[in-house]
Amino acid sequence: MSSRLPPAAFSLRQFLLRQQVLSLYRRILRGVRQIPDPADRRYMKDWARGEFRRNQTATDEVTIRMMITQGQQQVQELERALKLAKS
C-alpha cells in the first residue's frame, strides 16, 4: 500500500482558495434566495451558476483571488439592495 497522495491532491493554498470560492458561492445563493420575484431569482441563480462554471478551469492564484474579490463586492451589492428593498 502506497502512502503517496493522489496526483489530484490540492496544495494547502489551493485548498484554502477552493474553500473561499465555495463559501462565496454559498453566500451568493443565500442572497439570491431572498430575491422576492421568482423570475429575477431564477435569472440570478442561473447567472451565478454560469459564472462559476465558466471560471472553474482557472488555475492562476492571482486571477482566482481577483475573481473572489469581485464576487464578494457583487454579493455585498446584492445584499445592500435586498436590505434597502425590505426597508
TORSE-928462 format. One record per residue: x, y, z of N, C-alpha, C, O, CB in turn; residue in three letters. Coordinates in nm, 2 decimals, always signed. Glycine has a CB too. Layout:
BEGIN
@npx: X	npy: Y	npz: Z	capx: X	capy: Y	capz: Z	cpx: X	cpy: Y	cpz: Z	opx: X	opy: Y	opz: Z	cbpx: X	cbpy: Y	cbpz: Z	type: ALA
...
This chain:
BEGIN
@npx: +0.08	npy: -0.12	npz: +0.00	capx: +0.00	capy: +0.00	capz: +0.00	cpx: +0.09	cpy: +0.12	cpz: +0.00	opx: +0.18	opy: +0.14	opz: +0.08	cbpx: -0.10	cbpy: +0.00	cbpz: +0.12	type: MET
@npx: +0.07	npy: +0.21	npz: -0.09	capx: +0.15	capy: +0.34	capz: -0.10	cpx: +0.09	cpy: +0.45	cpz: -0.01	opx: -0.03	opy: +0.46	opz: +0.00	cbpx: +0.15	cbpy: +0.38	cbpz: -0.25	type: SER
@npx: +0.18	npy: +0.53	npz: +0.04	capx: +0.14	capy: +0.64	capz: +0.13	cpx: +0.14	cpy: +0.77	cpz: +0.05	opx: +0.12	opy: +0.88	opz: +0.11	cbpx: +0.23	cbpy: +0.65	cbpz: +0.25	type: SER
@npx: +0.16	npy: +0.76	npz: -0.08	capx: +0.17	capy: +0.88	capz: -0.16	cpx: +0.03	cpy: +0.94	cpz: -0.17	opx: -0.07	opy: +0.87	opz: -0.18	cbpx: +0.23	cbpy: +0.86	cbpz: -0.30	type: ARG
@npx: +0.02	npy: +1.07	npz: -0.19	capx: -0.11	capy: +1.14	capz: -0.21	cpx: -0.14	cpy: +1.12	cpz: -0.36	opx: -0.06	opy: +1.11	opz: -0.44	cbpx: -0.10	cbpy: +1.29	cbpz: -0.18	type: LEU
@npx: -0.27	npy: +1.11	npz: -0.39	capx: -0.31	capy: +1.10	capz: -0.53	cpx: -0.27	cpy: +1.23	cpz: -0.61	opx: -0.25	opy: +1.33	opz: -0.55	cbpx: -0.46	cbpy: +1.08	cbpz: -0.54	type: PRO
@npx: -0.24	npy: +1.21	npz: -0.74	capx: -0.19	capy: +1.33	capz: -0.82	cpx: -0.28	cpy: +1.45	cpz: -0.81	opx: -0.24	opy: +1.56	opz: -0.84	cbpx: -0.17	cbpy: +1.29	cbpz: -0.96	type: PRO
@npx: -0.41	npy: +1.43	npz: -0.79	capx: -0.51	capy: +1.54	capz: -0.79	cpx: -0.52	cpy: +1.61	cpz: -0.65	opx: -0.60	opy: +1.70	opz: -0.64	cbpx: -0.64	cbpy: +1.49	cbpz: -0.83	type: ALA
@npx: -0.43	npy: +1.58	npz: -0.56	capx: -0.44	capy: +1.64	capz: -0.42	cpx: -0.41	cpy: +1.79	cpz: -0.43	opx: -0.32	opy: +1.83	opz: -0.51	cbpx: -0.34	cbpy: +1.57	cbpz: -0.33	type: ALA
@npx: -0.48	npy: +1.87	npz: -0.36	capx: -0.46	capy: +2.01	capz: -0.36	cpx: -0.34	cpy: +2.05	cpz: -0.26	opx: -0.32	opy: +1.98	opz: -0.16	cbpx: -0.58	cbpy: +2.08	cbpz: -0.31	type: PHE
@npx: -0.27	npy: +2.16	npz: -0.30	capx: -0.18	capy: +2.21	capz: -0.20	cpx: -0.26	cpy: +2.29	cpz: -0.10	opx: -0.38	opy: +2.31	opz: -0.12	cbpx: -0.07	cbpy: +2.31	cbpz: -0.27	type: SER
@npx: -0.20	npy: +2.33	npz: +0.01	capx: -0.28	capy: +2.40	capz: +0.12	cpx: -0.34	cpy: +2.53	cpz: +0.06	opx: -0.45	opy: +2.56	opz: +0.09	cbpx: -0.19	cbpy: +2.43	cbpz: +0.24	type: LEU
@npx: -0.26	npy: +2.60	npz: -0.02	capx: -0.31	capy: +2.73	capz: -0.08	cpx: -0.42	cpy: +2.70	cpz: -0.17	opx: -0.52	opy: +2.77	opz: -0.17	cbpx: -0.20	cbpy: +2.80	cbpz: -0.15	type: ARG
@npx: -0.42	npy: +2.60	npz: -0.25	capx: -0.52	capy: +2.56	capz: -0.34	cpx: -0.65	cpy: +2.52	cpz: -0.26	opx: -0.76	opy: +2.56	opz: -0.30	cbpx: -0.48	cbpy: +2.45	cbpz: -0.44	type: GLN
@npx: -0.63	npy: +2.45	npz: -0.16	capx: -0.74	capy: +2.41	capz: -0.07	cpx: -0.81	cpy: +2.53	cpz: -0.01	opx: -0.93	opy: +2.53	opz: -0.01	cbpx: -0.69	cbpy: +2.31	cbpz: +0.04	type: PHE
@npx: -0.73	npy: +2.62	npz: +0.04	capx: -0.79	capy: +2.74	capz: +0.10	cpx: -0.86	cpy: +2.83	cpz: +0.00	opx: -0.97	opy: +2.88	opz: +0.03	cbpx: -0.68	cbpy: +2.82	cbpz: +0.17	type: LEU
@npx: -0.80	npy: +2.84	npz: -0.12	capx: -0.87	capy: +2.92	capz: -0.22	cpx: -1.00	cpy: +2.85	cpz: -0.26	opx: -1.11	opy: +2.92	opz: -0.28	cbpx: -0.78	cbpy: +2.93	cbpz: -0.35	type: LEU
@npx: -1.00	npy: +2.72	npz: -0.27	capx: -1.12	capy: +2.65	capz: -0.31	cpx: -1.23	cpy: +2.67	cpz: -0.20	opx: -1.35	opy: +2.68	opz: -0.23	cbpx: -1.09	cbpy: +2.49	cbpz: -0.32	type: ARG
@npx: -1.19	npy: +2.67	npz: -0.07	capx: -1.29	capy: +2.69	capz: +0.03	cpx: -1.34	cpy: +2.83	cpz: +0.02	opx: -1.46	opy: +2.85	opz: +0.05	cbpx: -1.22	cbpy: +2.67	cbpz: +0.17	type: GLN
@npx: -1.26	npy: +2.93	npz: -0.01	capx: -1.31	capy: +3.07	capz: -0.03	cpx: -1.41	cpy: +3.08	cpz: -0.14	opx: -1.51	opy: +3.14	opz: -0.13	cbpx: -1.20	cbpy: +3.17	cbpz: -0.05	type: GLN
@npx: -1.38	npy: +3.01	npz: -0.25	capx: -1.47	capy: +3.01	capz: -0.37	cpx: -1.61	cpy: +2.94	cpz: -0.33	opx: -1.71	opy: +3.00	opz: -0.36	cbpx: -1.41	cbpy: +2.93	cbpz: -0.49	type: VAL
@npx: -1.60	npy: +2.83	npz: -0.26	capx: -1.72	capy: +2.76	capz: -0.22	cpx: -1.80	cpy: +2.84	cpz: -0.13	opx: -1.93	opy: +2.85	opz: -0.13	cbpx: -1.69	cbpy: +2.62	cbpz: -0.16	type: LEU
@npx: -1.74	npy: +2.91	npz: -0.03	capx: -1.80	capy: +2.99	capz: +0.06	cpx: -1.87	cpy: +3.11	cpz: -0.01	opx: -1.99	opy: +3.15	opz: +0.02	cbpx: -1.70	cbpy: +3.05	cbpz: +0.17	type: SER
@npx: -1.81	npy: +3.17	npz: -0.10	capx: -1.86	capy: +3.28	capz: -0.18	cpx: -1.99	cpy: +3.23	cpz: -0.26	opx: -2.09	opy: +3.30	opz: -0.26	cbpx: -1.76	cbpy: +3.34	cbpz: -0.28	type: LEU
@npx: -1.98	npy: +3.11	npz: -0.32	capx: -2.09	capy: +3.06	capz: -0.40	cpx: -2.21	cpy: +3.04	cpz: -0.31	opx: -2.32	opy: +3.07	opz: -0.34	cbpx: -2.05	cbpy: +2.92	cbpz: -0.46	type: TYR
@npx: -2.19	npy: +2.98	npz: -0.19	capx: -2.30	capy: +2.96	capz: -0.09	cpx: -2.36	cpy: +3.09	cpz: -0.05	opx: -2.48	opy: +3.10	opz: -0.04	cbpx: -2.25	cbpy: +2.88	cbpz: +0.03	type: ARG
@npx: -2.27	npy: +3.19	npz: -0.03	capx: -2.32	capy: +3.32	capz: +0.01	cpx: -2.41	cpy: +3.39	cpz: -0.10	opx: -2.51	opy: +3.45	opz: -0.07	cbpx: -2.20	cbpy: +3.42	cbpz: +0.05	type: ARG
@npx: -2.36	npy: +3.37	npz: -0.22	capx: -2.44	capy: +3.43	capz: -0.33	cpx: -2.58	cpy: +3.36	cpz: -0.34	opx: -2.68	opy: +3.42	opz: -0.36	cbpx: -2.36	cbpy: +3.41	cbpz: -0.46	type: ILE
@npx: -2.58	npy: +3.22	npz: -0.33	capx: -2.70	capy: +3.15	capz: -0.34	cpx: -2.80	cpy: +3.19	cpz: -0.22	opx: -2.92	opy: +3.19	opz: -0.24	cbpx: -2.68	cbpy: +3.00	cbpz: -0.34	type: LEU
@npx: -2.74	npy: +3.21	npz: -0.10	capx: -2.83	capy: +3.25	capz: +0.01	cpx: -2.89	cpy: +3.39	cpz: -0.02	opx: -3.01	opy: +3.41	opz: +0.01	cbpx: -2.74	cbpy: +3.26	cbpz: +0.14	type: ARG
@npx: -2.81	npy: +3.48	npz: -0.08	capx: -2.86	capy: +3.61	capz: -0.11	cpx: -2.97	cpy: +3.60	cpz: -0.22	opx: -3.07	opy: +3.67	opz: -0.21	cbpx: -2.75	cbpy: +3.70	cbpz: -0.16	type: GLY
@npx: -2.94	npy: +3.52	npz: -0.32	capx: -3.04	capy: +3.50	capz: -0.43	cpx: -3.17	cpy: +3.45	cpz: -0.38	opx: -3.28	opy: +3.49	opz: -0.43	cbpx: -2.98	cbpy: +3.41	cbpz: -0.54	type: VAL
@npx: -3.17	npy: +3.37	npz: -0.28	capx: -3.29	capy: +3.31	capz: -0.23	cpx: -3.38	cpy: +3.42	cpz: -0.17	opx: -3.50	opy: +3.40	opz: -0.15	cbpx: -3.26	cbpy: +3.21	cbpz: -0.12	type: ARG
@npx: -3.33	npy: +3.53	npz: -0.13	capx: -3.40	capy: +3.64	capz: -0.07	cpx: -3.47	cpy: +3.73	cpz: -0.18	opx: -3.55	opy: +3.82	opz: -0.14	cbpx: -3.31	cbpy: +3.72	cbpz: +0.02	type: GLN
@npx: -3.44	npy: +3.71	npz: -0.30	capx: -3.50	capy: +3.80	capz: -0.41	cpx: -3.65	cpy: +3.76	cpz: -0.42	opx: -3.68	opy: +3.64	opz: -0.44	cbpx: -3.42	cbpy: +3.78	cbpz: -0.55	type: ILE
@npx: -3.73	npy: +3.86	npz: -0.40	capx: -3.88	capy: +3.83	capz: -0.40	cpx: -3.94	cpy: +3.78	cpz: -0.53	opx: -4.02	opy: +3.69	opz: -0.53	cbpx: -3.95	cbpy: +3.95	cbpz: -0.36	type: PRO
@npx: -3.90	npy: +3.83	npz: -0.64	capx: -3.96	capy: +3.80	capz: -0.77	cpx: -3.90	cpy: +3.66	cpz: -0.82	opx: -3.77	opy: +3.65	opz: -0.84	cbpx: -3.93	cbpy: +3.91	cbpz: -0.87	type: ASP
@npx: -3.98	npy: +3.56	npz: -0.84	capx: -3.93	capy: +3.43	capz: -0.88	cpx: -3.85	cpy: +3.43	cpz: -1.01	opx: -3.75	opy: +3.36	opz: -1.03	cbpx: -4.05	cbpy: +3.34	cbpz: -0.90	type: PRO
@npx: -3.89	npy: +3.52	npz: -1.11	capx: -3.82	capy: +3.52	capz: -1.24	cpx: -3.68	cpy: +3.58	cpz: -1.22	opx: -3.58	opy: +3.53	opz: -1.27	cbpx: -3.90	cbpy: +3.61	cbpz: -1.34	type: ALA
@npx: -3.67	npy: +3.69	npz: -1.14	capx: -3.54	capy: +3.75	capz: -1.11	cpx: -3.45	cpy: +3.66	cpz: -1.03	opx: -3.33	opy: +3.65	opz: -1.05	cbpx: -3.56	cbpy: +3.88	cbpz: -1.03	type: ASP
@npx: -3.51	npy: +3.59	npz: -0.93	capx: -3.44	capy: +3.49	capz: -0.85	cpx: -3.38	cpy: +3.38	cpz: -0.94	opx: -3.26	opy: +3.35	opz: -0.93	cbpx: -3.53	cbpy: +3.43	cbpz: -0.74	type: ARG
@npx: -3.46	npy: +3.33	npz: -1.03	capx: -3.41	capy: +3.22	capz: -1.13	cpx: -3.30	cpy: +3.28	cpz: -1.22	opx: -3.20	opy: +3.21	opz: -1.24	cbpx: -3.53	cbpy: +3.17	cbpz: -1.21	type: ARG
@npx: -3.32	npy: +3.40	npz: -1.27	capx: -3.22	capy: +3.46	capz: -1.35	cpx: -3.08	cpy: +3.47	cpz: -1.28	opx: -2.98	opy: +3.44	opz: -1.33	cbpx: -3.26	cbpy: +3.60	cbpz: -1.40	type: TYR
@npx: -3.09	npy: +3.52	npz: -1.15	capx: -2.97	capy: +3.54	capz: -1.08	cpx: -2.90	cpy: +3.41	cpz: -1.04	opx: -2.78	opy: +3.40	opz: -1.04	cbpx: -3.00	cbpy: +3.62	cbpz: -0.95	type: MET
@npx: -2.98	npy: +3.31	npz: -1.01	capx: -2.93	capy: +3.18	capz: -0.98	cpx: -2.85	cpy: +3.12	cpz: -1.10	opx: -2.74	opy: +3.07	opz: -1.09	cbpx: -3.04	cbpy: +3.09	cbpz: -0.93	type: LYS
@npx: -2.92	npy: +3.13	npz: -1.21	capx: -2.86	capy: +3.08	capz: -1.34	cpx: -2.73	cpy: +3.16	cpz: -1.37	opx: -2.63	opy: +3.10	opz: -1.42	cbpx: -2.96	cbpy: +3.09	cbpz: -1.45	type: ASP
@npx: -2.74	npy: +3.29	npz: -1.35	capx: -2.62	capy: +3.37	capz: -1.38	cpx: -2.50	cpy: +3.33	cpz: -1.29	opx: -2.39	opy: +3.31	opz: -1.34	cbpx: -2.65	cbpy: +3.52	cbpz: -1.36	type: TRP
@npx: -2.53	npy: +3.31	npz: -1.16	capx: -2.42	capy: +3.27	capz: -1.07	cpx: -2.36	cpy: +3.14	cpz: -1.11	opx: -2.24	opy: +3.12	opz: -1.11	cbpx: -2.48	cbpy: +3.27	cbpz: -0.92	type: ALA
@npx: -2.45	npy: +3.04	npz: -1.13	capx: -2.40	capy: +2.91	capz: -1.17	cpx: -2.32	cpy: +2.92	cpz: -1.30	opx: -2.21	opy: +2.86	opz: -1.31	cbpx: -2.52	cbpy: +2.81	cbpz: -1.19	type: ARG
@npx: -2.36	npy: +2.99	npz: -1.39	capx: -2.29	capy: +3.01	capz: -1.52	cpx: -2.15	cpy: +3.07	cpz: -1.50	opx: -2.05	opy: +3.03	opz: -1.56	cbpx: -2.37	cbpy: +3.09	cbpz: -1.62	type: GLY
@npx: -2.15	npy: +3.17	npz: -1.42	capx: -2.02	capy: +3.24	capz: -1.39	cpx: -1.92	cpy: +3.15	cpz: -1.32	opx: -1.80	opy: +3.14	opz: -1.36	cbpx: -2.04	cbpy: +3.36	cbpz: -1.30	type: GLU
@npx: -1.97	npy: +3.07	npz: -1.23	capx: -1.88	capy: +2.98	capz: -1.16	cpx: -1.83	cpy: +2.86	cpz: -1.25	opx: -1.72	opy: +2.82	opz: -1.25	cbpx: -1.95	cbpy: +2.92	cbpz: -1.03	type: PHE
@npx: -1.92	npy: +2.82	npz: -1.33	capx: -1.89	capy: +2.71	capz: -1.42	cpx: -1.79	cpy: +2.76	cpz: -1.53	opx: -1.69	opy: +2.69	opz: -1.57	cbpx: -2.01	cbpy: +2.65	cbpz: -1.49	type: ARG
@npx: -1.81	npy: +2.88	npz: -1.58	capx: -1.73	capy: +2.94	capz: -1.68	cpx: -1.58	cpy: +2.96	cpz: -1.63	opx: -1.49	opy: +2.95	opz: -1.71	cbpx: -1.78	cbpy: +3.08	cbpz: -1.72	type: ARG
@npx: -1.57	npy: +2.98	npz: -1.50	capx: -1.44	capy: +3.00	capz: -1.44	cpx: -1.38	cpy: +2.89	cpz: -1.37	opx: -1.27	opy: +2.90	opz: -1.30	cbpx: -1.44	cbpy: +3.12	cbpz: -1.35	type: ASN
@npx: -1.44	npy: +2.77	npz: -1.37	capx: -1.40	capy: +2.66	capz: -1.29	cpx: -1.26	cpy: +2.60	cpz: -1.34	opx: -1.20	opy: +2.53	opz: -1.26	cbpx: -1.50	cbpy: +2.55	cbpz: -1.30	type: GLN
@npx: -1.22	npy: +2.63	npz: -1.46	capx: -1.09	capy: +2.58	capz: -1.50	cpx: -0.97	cpy: +2.68	cpz: -1.47	opx: -0.86	opy: +2.65	opz: -1.50	cbpx: -1.10	cbpy: +2.56	cbpz: -1.65	type: THR
@npx: -1.00	npy: +2.79	npz: -1.41	capx: -0.90	capy: +2.89	capz: -1.38	cpx: -0.80	cpy: +2.83	cpz: -1.28	opx: -0.84	opy: +2.76	opz: -1.18	cbpx: -0.96	cbpy: +3.02	cbpz: -1.32	type: ALA
@npx: -0.67	npy: +2.85	npz: -1.30	capx: -0.57	capy: +2.79	capz: -1.21	cpx: -0.48	cpy: +2.89	cpz: -1.15	opx: -0.41	opy: +2.87	opz: -1.05	cbpx: -0.49	cbpy: +2.68	cbpz: -1.29	type: THR
@npx: -0.47	npy: +3.01	npz: -1.22	capx: -0.38	capy: +3.11	capz: -1.17	cpx: -0.43	cpy: +3.17	cpz: -1.04	opx: -0.54	opy: +3.22	opz: -1.03	cbpx: -0.36	cbpy: +3.22	cbpz: -1.28	type: ASP
@npx: -0.35	npy: +3.16	npz: -0.93	capx: -0.40	capy: +3.20	capz: -0.80	cpx: -0.43	cpy: +3.35	cpz: -0.79	opx: -0.53	opy: +3.39	opz: -0.73	cbpx: -0.29	cbpy: +3.17	cbpz: -0.69	type: GLU
@npx: -0.36	npy: +3.43	npz: -0.86	capx: -0.38	capy: +3.58	capz: -0.86	cpx: -0.52	cpy: +3.61	cpz: -0.93	opx: -0.60	opy: +3.69	opz: -0.88	cbpx: -0.27	cbpy: +3.66	cbpz: -0.94	type: VAL
@npx: -0.54	npy: +3.54	npz: -1.04	capx: -0.67	capy: +3.56	capz: -1.11	cpx: -0.78	cpy: +3.51	cpz: -1.02	opx: -0.89	opy: +3.58	opz: -1.02	cbpx: -0.67	cbpy: +3.48	cbpz: -1.24	type: THR
@npx: -0.77	npy: +3.40	npz: -0.96	capx: -0.87	capy: +3.34	capz: -0.87	cpx: -0.90	cpy: +3.44	cpz: -0.76	opx: -1.02	opy: +3.46	opz: -0.72	cbpx: -0.84	cbpy: +3.20	cbpz: -0.82	type: ILE
@npx: -0.80	npy: +3.49	npz: -0.69	capx: -0.82	capy: +3.59	capz: -0.58	cpx: -0.89	cpy: +3.71	cpz: -0.63	opx: -0.98	opy: +3.77	opz: -0.56	cbpx: -0.68	cbpy: +3.63	cbpz: -0.52	type: ARG
@npx: -0.85	npy: +3.76	npz: -0.75	capx: -0.92	capy: +3.88	capz: -0.81	cpx: -1.07	cpy: +3.85	cpz: -0.83	opx: -1.16	opy: +3.93	opz: -0.80	cbpx: -0.85	cbpy: +3.92	cbpz: -0.94	type: MET
@npx: -1.10	npy: +3.73	npz: -0.88	capx: -1.24	capy: +3.69	capz: -0.91	cpx: -1.32	cpy: +3.68	cpz: -0.78	opx: -1.43	opy: +3.71	opz: -0.77	cbpx: -1.25	cbpy: +3.56	cbpz: -0.99	type: MET
@npx: -1.25	npy: +3.63	npz: -0.67	capx: -1.31	capy: +3.62	capz: -0.54	cpx: -1.35	cpy: +3.76	cpz: -0.49	opx: -1.46	opy: +3.78	opz: -0.44	cbpx: -1.22	cbpy: +3.54	cbpz: -0.44	type: ILE
@npx: -1.25	npy: +3.85	npz: -0.50	capx: -1.28	capy: +3.99	capz: -0.46	cpx: -1.39	cpy: +4.05	cpz: -0.53	opx: -1.48	opy: +4.11	opz: -0.47	cbpx: -1.15	cbpy: +4.07	cbpz: -0.47	type: THR
@npx: -1.39	npy: +4.03	npz: -0.66	capx: -1.50	capy: +4.09	capz: -0.74	cpx: -1.64	cpy: +4.03	cpz: -0.70	opx: -1.74	opy: +4.10	opz: -0.69	cbpx: -1.48	cbpy: +4.07	cbpz: -0.89	type: GLN
@npx: -1.64	npy: +3.90	npz: -0.68	capx: -1.76	capy: +3.83	capz: -0.64	cpx: -1.81	cpy: +3.87	cpz: -0.50	opx: -1.93	opy: +3.89	opz: -0.48	cbpx: -1.74	cbpy: +3.68	cbpz: -0.63	type: GLY
@npx: -1.71	npy: +3.90	npz: -0.41	capx: -1.75	capy: +3.95	capz: -0.28	cpx: -1.81	cpy: +4.09	cpz: -0.29	opx: -1.91	opy: +4.12	opz: -0.22	cbpx: -1.63	cbpy: +3.95	cbpz: -0.18	type: GLN
@npx: -1.76	npy: +4.17	npz: -0.38	capx: -1.81	capy: +4.30	capz: -0.40	cpx: -1.96	cpy: +4.30	cpz: -0.45	opx: -2.04	opy: +4.37	opz: -0.41	cbpx: -1.72	cbpy: +4.39	cbpz: -0.49	type: GLN
@npx: -1.98	npy: +4.21	npz: -0.55	capx: -2.11	capy: +4.19	capz: -0.61	cpx: -2.21	cpy: +4.14	cpz: -0.51	opx: -2.32	opy: +4.18	opz: -0.51	cbpx: -2.10	cbpy: +4.10	cbpz: -0.73	type: GLN
@npx: -2.17	npy: +4.04	npz: -0.43	capx: -2.27	capy: +3.99	capz: -0.33	cpx: -2.30	cpy: +4.09	cpz: -0.23	opx: -2.41	opy: +4.10	opz: -0.18	cbpx: -2.21	cbpy: +3.86	cbpz: -0.27	type: VAL
@npx: -2.20	npy: +4.18	npz: -0.19	capx: -2.23	capy: +4.29	capz: -0.10	cpx: -2.33	cpy: +4.38	cpz: -0.16	opx: -2.42	opy: +4.43	opz: -0.09	cbpx: -2.10	cbpy: +4.36	cbpz: -0.06	type: GLN
@npx: -2.32	npy: +4.41	npz: -0.29	capx: -2.41	capy: +4.50	capz: -0.35	cpx: -2.55	cpy: +4.44	cpz: -0.35	opx: -2.65	opy: +4.51	opz: -0.33	cbpx: -2.36	cbpy: +4.52	cbpz: -0.50	type: GLU
@npx: -2.56	npy: +4.31	npz: -0.38	capx: -2.69	capy: +4.24	capz: -0.38	cpx: -2.75	cpy: +4.24	cpz: -0.24	opx: -2.87	opy: +4.27	opz: -0.23	cbpx: -2.67	cbpy: +4.09	cbpz: -0.42	type: LEU
@npx: -2.67	npy: +4.22	npz: -0.14	capx: -2.72	capy: +4.22	capz: +0.00	cpx: -2.77	cpy: +4.36	cpz: +0.04	opx: -2.87	opy: +4.37	opz: +0.10	cbpx: -2.61	cbpy: +4.17	cbpz: +0.10	type: GLU
@npx: -2.69	npy: +4.46	npz: +0.00	capx: -2.74	capy: +4.60	capz: +0.02	cpx: -2.87	cpy: +4.63	cpz: -0.05	opx: -2.96	opy: +4.69	opz: +0.01	cbpx: -2.63	cbpy: +4.70	cbpz: -0.02	type: ARG
@npx: -2.88	npy: +4.59	npz: -0.17	capx: -3.00	capy: +4.62	capz: -0.25	cpx: -3.12	cpy: +4.55	cpz: -0.19	opx: -3.23	opy: +4.60	opz: -0.18	cbpx: -2.98	cbpy: +4.58	cbpz: -0.40	type: ALA
@npx: -3.10	npy: +4.43	npz: -0.14	capx: -3.21	capy: +4.35	capz: -0.08	cpx: -3.25	cpy: +4.41	cpz: +0.05	opx: -3.37	opy: +4.42	opz: +0.09	cbpx: -3.17	cbpy: +4.20	cbpz: -0.06	type: LEU
@npx: -3.15	npy: +4.46	npz: +0.13	capx: -3.18	capy: +4.53	capz: +0.25	cpx: -3.26	cpy: +4.65	cpz: +0.23	opx: -3.35	opy: +4.68	opz: +0.31	cbpx: -3.05	cbpy: +4.56	cbpz: +0.33	type: LYS
@npx: -3.22	npy: +4.73	npz: +0.13	capx: -3.29	capy: +4.86	capz: +0.10	cpx: -3.44	cpy: +4.83	cpz: +0.05	opx: -3.53	opy: +4.90	opz: +0.09	cbpx: -3.22	cbpy: +4.94	cbpz: -0.01	type: LEU
@npx: -3.45	npy: +4.72	npz: -0.02	capx: -3.58	capy: +4.68	capz: -0.07	cpx: -3.68	cpy: +4.64	cpz: +0.04	opx: -3.80	opy: +4.66	opz: +0.03	cbpx: -3.57	cbpy: +4.57	cbpz: -0.18	type: ALA
@npx: -3.62	npy: +4.59	npz: +0.14	capx: -3.71	capy: +4.54	capz: +0.26	cpx: -3.75	cpy: +4.66	cpz: +0.35	opx: -3.85	opy: +4.65	opz: +0.42	cbpx: -3.63	cbpy: +4.44	cbpz: +0.34	type: LYS
@npx: -3.67	npy: +4.76	npz: +0.35	capx: -3.70	capy: +4.88	capz: +0.44	cpx: -3.79	cpy: +4.98	cpz: +0.38	opx: -3.83	opy: +5.07	opz: +0.45	cbpx: -3.57	cbpy: +4.95	cbpz: +0.47	type: SER
